[in-house]
Amino acid sequence: MKPSGNRGFVHHMLAYSIVAIGCGGSIGVGSGWLQHQISVSANASKALEVRLAAVGRQEEEVRAAIAQEEDVGVLLKRNADWGLALVPPAPGQVMRVAEDPVRNLEVKRDRDLFRNRIEAVSFRVALQH
């Protein structure tokens, strides 16, 4: 059975209107949620920037304190105050390393590893003969 006259048209228009209002409302709610998320992200980013600046200031303070403690005058005064009787090293006691110390240690370690393997292989070969 078909609705007659205006009734069918009104029902269709009412259904389409409700769907349109629902879609518009969901778009509005989604837009509001998106703006809220942007605000939350911006606040978190600002808090991180403030924390980063604070850590940077703290790092500079520590660097300044270290530089102050490494001063020769301060070190000599501490040596005298604490009665350590420390003296500067003799020129023959100082050895300057021009290479990368980490790389130098790696090479030394690898050399020892390979030497141990070669000795083990030569020992096996000697046992076989």
Secondary structure, 3 states (H helix, E strand, C coil): CCCCCHHHHHHHHHHHHHHHHHHHHHHHHHHHHHHHHHHHHHHHHHHHHHHHHHHHHHHHHHHHHHHHHCCHHHHHHHHHHHCCCCCCCCHHHCCCCCCCHHHHHHHHHHHHHHHHHHHHHHHHHHHHC
